[in-house]
Amino acid sequence: MRELSLNILDIAQNSISAGASLIEIEVAENTAKNELLIGIYDNGCGMTEEQVRNVLDPFYTTRTTRKVGMGIPLFMLAAEQTGGTLSIESEKGVGTRVKALFKTDSIDFTPLGDVTSTIIVLITMNTDRDFIYTRKRDEQSFELSTVQLKEILGEVPLNEPEIAQWMKDYINEQTNILLGGVTQ
Amino acid sequence: MKSLAELQAIKERALKNMTARNDSEDSTRIVVGMATCGIAAGARPVLNAFTEEIARRNLKGVTVSQTGCIGMCQYEPIVEVFVPGQEKVTYVQMSVDKVAKVVADHIVNGNIVTEFTVGSVAK
């Protein structure tokens, strides 16, 4: 994967396959510690302890657990090659929490890339699910929640082109403010 | 600044323009493979390019959706086009540059872009 944002898209697809109705995505930077945390949390069907062990192994999966293949191992590799870690907590019938920690000052750190695009694809392709995207940088943060957007929009679907454009502009604008760019 | 108030205005506008959507049998479906293999090969920008081109041309009765691994990972990004009453067409090794041509030739004018199909690429 050329960007971590593509890993996020890939891992979130597992949550969708797991039947999650709510998927939370967290991207949090700690600039003092040169760390980046990426979390994908869902309320899907969850996994047994054995399944959790297996998804970490790229050579075990494909046939038996078709929903998960190379996705988690690739994400784990991206984290570990920076000196970071990946963890999965999962409980059958409750959900799954995937957390990856990256050392951003490592030469092997993969750029975060276009997270906005990942979020927009997830939301517009899965209008029957809810997504909460939280972007943090040190003490500051912003959030986009489809639960809130759906309350405003009523029967107008989130994949309506003008709505998708608004969400894209909103996330980009908020991200710029967060990263200390444009502030007007 | 983008505000939620602005979203309210977009909603009012959308409600006026929304004609009865027919996402059912008589709509053309564009399906992009979005498993690990597809995503790694560049499916995300391809999918975005399709939705943007459909919106730009204001095409009605065309939906863009995603699916899992289609089973030919080496030919990703793979895009399947389902036109009602016709056989499925499978485009392989798609890129953003190819999207406008597929939409113009195939979706709008009904001419399959043979050189991008799995039949031409996979010999």
Interface residues (C-beta under 8 A of the other chain):
Chain A: M1 L6 L9 D10 Q13 S17 G69 M70 G71 L74 S117 T118 I120 V121 T124 M125 L149 I152 L153 G154 E155 V156 N159 E160 P161 E162 I163 A164 W166 D169 Y170 E173 Q184
Chain B: M1 K2 L4 E6 L7 Q8 I10 K11 R13 A14 L15 M18 M34 A35 T36 C37 I39 A40 R44 P45 L47 N48 T51 A55 S65 Q66 G68 C69
